[in-house]
Each structure stands twice: as structure tokens, then as C-alpha cells.
Amino acid sequence: MLQKPIYMDHNATTPLDPEVLEAMMPYLTYAFGNASSKAHSFGWNAEEAVQTARAQIADLIQCDPDEIIFTSGATESDNLAVKGIAYANRKKGNHIITCQIEHKAILDSCKYLENKGFEITYLPVDSYGMVDPEDVACAITRRTILISIMAANNEVGTIQPISDIARMAQRHDVLFHSDAVQAVGKIDVRVDDLGIDLMSISGHKFYGPKGIGALYVRNRRPRIRIEPLLHGGGHERRLRSGTLNVPGIVGLGKACEIASSRMEKEGDRLRVLRDRLYQRLISQLDHVHLNGHPTRRLPGILNMSFEFVDGESLLMGLKDIAVSSGSACTSGTSESSYVLVAMGVEESLANSSIRFGLGRYNTQEEVDYTAEEVTRQVRHLRELSPYYAIIKQGKANHSMDL
Ligand SMILES: Cc1ncc(COP(=O)(O)O)c(C=O)c1O
């Protein structure tokens, strides 16, 4: 039996894996110690749990456990990376390179720095949402201190050529940060193989808890200088003061461990479901468009525009299917998605876009139901659209002329 409502918004957030909850439970109840308490077993137990989680995360992204700095989520990780590097390297330079389709946590940190005298280059993307590594190379100057390009986009799922960009950064001796929130736990992201110096992670995007994240900060060859944003007890190598969120950290670690073992198989399954949804929609509806790269895309993400239909009205019509139009983090505003606009998608098409975010618990039956419901709603809304009627009329007249 099909359970409704159907959740298909896994890029906004994911449900907590029951195994993750189970791992966290002791630390939410009887094992409540402060990981900084050095004088008793409550503290030692908490510290041990934190070290286990560090090792689980390090295993997934292939780094040393002590290169992980725990934060409250990726918004904080992004802020710490961008502002922390900017403040610590001010004498060296004041130029940062990023791209137009980054998450607001990066873009707004950069805007903030612009007001403090930093110069930011916001690189364009192509129609698939891809950054050209040559553009990165051309933008580097003697004053460039940081390049920050996301691993995969949260709205369209396009995967960036991260290792090529990292190579450009290395060649010019510039630090490279990547917001890998949407990629970690979904596709292989190994910091050393890719050449990443700093990387943001968030627990709730891959079946871990909300309110916990991490910043990977490479501590070898050469050591990275980074200014903390929070001052206090000097936790996390003095980079992030504040009592550690032990249950959250344990949950993040467990989510990484589960992803390490299941990611590949789950990715294959999601690709099949995602492509099935796409095929069904394009076979049943005309005037529909795929947003994002056709192949270099995250397994579970499908962003499509339905011409002659307002995305918000379509969302309203899909009462028992949870999907999103534009980015969930910024929805509530009716502006066109800045990601789609940067990709050159026409405003009316951008406003007719829906993001389907498939995840671990979605089934083929749910995909088929979603395809039917979307088709029904799009047809219904188009019946009300004078433009669609004109287009249809024009086509009918045209075929009679032939
Ligand atoms: C690419 C990207 N970066 C950063 C964030 C912010 O993450 P958090 O919710 O952990 O602050 C998100 C969340 O949507 C995201 O998709």
C-alpha cells in the first residue's frame, strides 16, 4: 500500500536513519558527559564517542581524524571557511573566487566580506550549471587567497569538475574550499584524491541529525591558517569554541559509517528511480525541460521545468507529494531561482521548475504515482493557461497547413 504523503525533498533534509538514532540514544540519556571533562568517566566516555565519530567521518572522506572540526552545520562550516581564511590571510591578499550558484551560506559570507574590503569574483556557470576550470585559472591574481566551489549543486545536482579546479588552485598556491554538503554520503568524495584543502559537511543531508556539521581542514603541507569565528574554551584545535554536541557528533559519525557501506548501491538504485521518473514525465508531457547536467548529476536529484505552468501552483496541486520549487533554504520568497537564472534559464521557465529529491525510502511505486500526479496537475493547469491554448492552436493550424 502506498503511504502518503510521499517525501521527495531529500536535498532539503533527510529523515534520521533509525540506526543513527539508536547510536545517539545513550548520549541523549545516561551517557551525557561533557567531552572536555578530563577528570571522570562521564567525560572520558563522551570523548571516546567523539573520537570514534571523527574516525568514521575520516574514513568516508579519507582524511586524518584530527582534520575534522565539528560545527553546528554547513552554514557555520561555510562561514568559518570563507571568513576564517579571509581574516587569517588578510596580509597575503584580499581576493576570493567563488561561483554564482553557490549556496547562500557561501554567497552571503562573500557579500559580507565585500563590505569589509575584500574583492570577490563570482564566476559564471554554463547552461548545465558547470564551472569552467579555465575560468577559475583566469580569475586568479596575486591577491587571491581562496577559491570556494561547491562539489554538487543543491537545486539541480550538477557535479563540478572539482579535481580540475583543485589542480588550478594548487598550481597557483591558492587554498581550495568546497561546500560538499549535497555530495558527501551520495557520491565518492575523497579529499586527498580531489585535492581539497577545506570542505563543509552537514549531517541532516544524509540521514544524520540536524544541527551538526563539520569542516575538514587539511593540516599538512603547509598548515592552513584560519581565524576562529567563535571564541571561548578553545575546543576543536581552537578553531571552534563551544561544548561539543556529543549526540549530534555520534549521529554524524554513524551516518558516515552507513554511507560508506551503502552509498554505491543506493546511488545505483536512485539513478534508476530518478531516470524512470524523468522518462515517464517526458513521455506523457510536452514542453518540459531538464535543468542541470544530463549525466554529471547527483543520483537522486531531478529538476524540471514545466512550460506554461507556475511552479508554486503546481506545488499546491501536489498535495500529498513533498517536493520543492527552487531551493528549500530560500523558498518562501517568490523570486526566480538564482541558480537557474545563472544557468541562463528563462525567467518563465525558472518559475515553472520543480525539484524532485529522491532518497533512501522512496520506492518505484511512489515514483510512478508521482509521475501520474504531476502529469495530471500539469495538464489541469495548462487547461487554464491561455498561452498554452494559443501554442496548441498554432500547432494544430500549422499541421493542417502541411
Ligand atoms: C549546498 C549547501 N550548502 C550549505 C547548506 C546549509 O547546510 P545546513 O543546513 O547544515 O546549515 C545547504 C543546505 O541546504 C546546502 O544545500
The ligand as an SDF file (V2000), in Angstrom:
LIG
                    3D

 16 16  0  0  0  0  0  0  0  0999 V2000
   24.9530   23.1970   -0.7350 C   0  0  0  0  0  0  0  0  0  0  0  0
   24.5210   23.5430    0.6620 C   0  0  0  0  0  0  0  0  0  0  0  0
   25.3610   24.2040    1.4660 N   0  0  0  0  0  0  0  0  0  0  0  0
   25.0220   24.5450    2.7140 C   0  0  0  0  0  0  0  0  0  0  0  0
   23.7840   24.2210    3.2380 C   0  0  0  0  0  0  0  0  0  0  0  0
   23.4560   24.6060    4.6510 C   0  0  0  0  0  0  0  0  0  0  0  0
   23.5190   23.4820    5.4700 O   0  0  0  0  0  0  0  0  0  0  0  0
   22.9860   23.4610    6.9680 P   0  0  0  0  0  0  0  0  0  0  0  0
   21.5100   23.2300    6.8760 O   0  0  0  0  0  0  0  0  0  0  0  0
   23.6980   22.3120    7.6170 O   0  0  0  0  0  0  0  0  0  0  0  0
   23.3450   24.7550    7.5950 O   0  0  0  0  0  0  0  0  0  0  0  0
   22.8550   23.5420    2.4270 C   0  0  0  0  0  0  0  0  0  0  0  0
   21.5020   23.2540    2.9110 C   0  0  0  0  0  0  0  0  0  0  0  0
   20.5410   23.2690    2.1920 O   0  0  0  0  0  0  0  0  0  0  0  0
   23.2450   23.1740    1.1120 C   0  0  0  0  0  0  0  0  0  0  0  0
   22.4190   22.5150    0.3010 O   0  0  0  0  0  0  0  0  0  0  0  0
  1  2  1  0
  2  3  1  0
  2 15  2  0
  3  4  2  0
  4  5  1  0
  5  6  1  0
  5 12  2  0
  6  7  1  0
  7  8  1  0
  8  9  2  0
  8 10  1  0
  8 11  1  0
 12 13  1  0
 12 15  1  0
 13 14  2  0
 15 16  1  0
M  END
$$$$
